[in-house]
Amino acid sequence: MLNENIKAIRKSKGLSQEELAIKLNVVRQTISKWEQGLSVPDSDMLISLAEVLETPVSTLLGETVPESKADDLQVISEKLEIINLQLAQRKTTRRKVFHWFLISLCIVIVMISVFLITFNSPYLDWDTSDPERVVVGVALHTFEWLFVRIAPIILIGAIVGIFLTRRKA
């Protein structure tokens, strides 16, 4: 809501992200993060943003609230707090999904390793007089060769990632 309003009003005023950033004395990436919904401006910055865009703060927040309220700053602060909590929840959810992806990746690598160790390259005993069978054997050998060299690096990286993304108590 806020991110879409900032972007729409900025564009309607004919301002680029860079121009708006200069007027607000921030870097362009800050404007980009606001418009992508990755962060939100604090209450003072929100007021400055409304002044630069020549629009009420309530319009930026997506409401049609009378501007004469005495507790506008409190309302803005509460809305920003809700937005910050939502952003924190999204970040936590992404971290959990990534954490479980890394765990799954480790499990898959271990399962493939066990499979390769158990069956010990069965294609080596194949009759190589059939060219199609040779191609399949070469493909399996290439997969094993790459897997044995790359899987340990990926496994170590995934284990480190699991520890870095675990929930901190």
URPEQUI-V987059 format. One record per residue. N is the residue number from 1. OMEGA is omega in radians with two decimals (none if undefined). Layout:
n->N omega->OMEGA
n->N omega->OMEGA
This chain:
n->1 omega->-3.13
n->2 omega->-3.10
n->3 omega->3.14
n->4 omega->3.14
n->5 omega->3.12
n->6 omega->-3.11
n->7 omega->-3.10
n->8 omega->-3.11
n->9 omega->3.10
n->10 omega->-3.13
n->11 omega->-3.14
n->12 omega->3.09
n->13 omega->3.12
n->14 omega->-3.14
n->15 omega->3.00
n->16 omega->3.08
n->17 omega->-3.12
n->18 omega->-3.13
n->19 omega->3.12
n->20 omega->3.13
n->21 omega->3.13
n->22 omega->-3.14
n->23 omega->-3.12
n->24 omega->-3.14
n->25 omega->3.06
n->26 omega->3.09
n->27 omega->-3.11
n->28 omega->-3.12
n->29 omega->3.10
n->30 omega->3.11
n->31 omega->3.14
n->32 omega->3.13
n->33 omega->3.09
n->34 omega->-3.08
n->35 omega->3.09
n->36 omega->-3.14
n->37 omega->-3.14
n->38 omega->3.06
n->39 omega->3.13
n->40 omega->3.09
n->41 omega->3.07
n->42 omega->-3.00
n->43 omega->3.12
n->44 omega->3.14
n->45 omega->3.11
n->46 omega->3.10
n->47 omega->3.09
n->48 omega->3.13
n->49 omega->3.13
n->50 omega->3.13
n->51 omega->-3.13
n->52 omega->-3.13
n->53 omega->3.12
n->54 omega->-3.14
n->55 omega->3.11
n->56 omega->3.10
n->57 omega->-3.13
n->58 omega->3.10
n->59 omega->3.09
n->60 omega->-3.11
n->61 omega->3.03
n->62 omega->-3.13
n->63 omega->3.02
n->64 omega->-3.11
n->65 omega->3.08
n->66 omega->-3.06
n->67 omega->-3.04
n->68 omega->3.14
n->69 omega->-3.13
n->70 omega->-3.06
n->71 omega->3.11
n->72 omega->-3.11
n->73 omega->3.11
n->74 omega->3.13
n->75 omega->3.12
n->76 omega->3.14
n->77 omega->3.12
n->78 omega->3.12
n->79 omega->3.11
n->80 omega->3.10
n->81 omega->3.11
n->82 omega->3.13
n->83 omega->3.12
n->84 omega->3.10
n->85 omega->3.11
n->86 omega->3.10
n->87 omega->3.12
n->88 omega->3.11
n->89 omega->3.10
n->90 omega->-3.14
n->91 omega->3.12
n->92 omega->3.13
n->93 omega->3.11
n->94 omega->3.14
n->95 omega->3.12
n->96 omega->3.14
n->97 omega->3.13
n->98 omega->3.12
n->99 omega->-3.13
n->100 omega->3.03
n->101 omega->3.13
n->102 omega->3.09
n->103 omega->3.12
n->104 omega->3.11
n->105 omega->3.10
n->106 omega->-3.14
n->107 omega->3.13
n->108 omega->3.14
n->109 omega->3.13
n->110 omega->-3.13
n->111 omega->3.11
n->112 omega->3.12
n->113 omega->3.12
n->114 omega->3.11
n->115 omega->-3.12
n->116 omega->3.12
n->117 omega->-3.11
n->118 omega->-3.06
n->119 omega->2.96
n->120 omega->3.05
n->121 omega->-3.09
n->122 omega->-3.11
n->123 omega->3.14
n->124 omega->-3.14
n->125 omega->-3.10
n->126 omega->3.03
n->127 omega->-3.04
n->128 omega->3.10
n->129 omega->3.11
n->130 omega->-3.07
n->131 omega->-3.14
n->132 omega->3.12
n->133 omega->3.11
n->134 omega->3.14
n->135 omega->3.12
n->136 omega->3.12
n->137 omega->3.11
n->138 omega->3.12
n->139 omega->3.11
n->140 omega->3.13
n->141 omega->3.11
n->142 omega->3.11
n->143 omega->3.12
n->144 omega->-3.10
n->145 omega->3.13
n->146 omega->-3.10
n->147 omega->-3.10
n->148 omega->-3.11
n->149 omega->-3.04
n->150 omega->-3.05
n->151 omega->3.13
n->152 omega->3.14
n->153 omega->3.13
n->154 omega->-3.14
n->155 omega->3.13
n->156 omega->3.10
n->157 omega->3.14
n->158 omega->3.12
n->159 omega->3.08
n->160 omega->3.11
n->161 omega->3.12
n->162 omega->3.13
n->163 omega->-3.14
n->164 omega->-3.09
n->165 omega->-3.14
n->166 omega->-3.12
n->167 omega->-3.14
n->168 omega->-3.09
n->169 omega->none
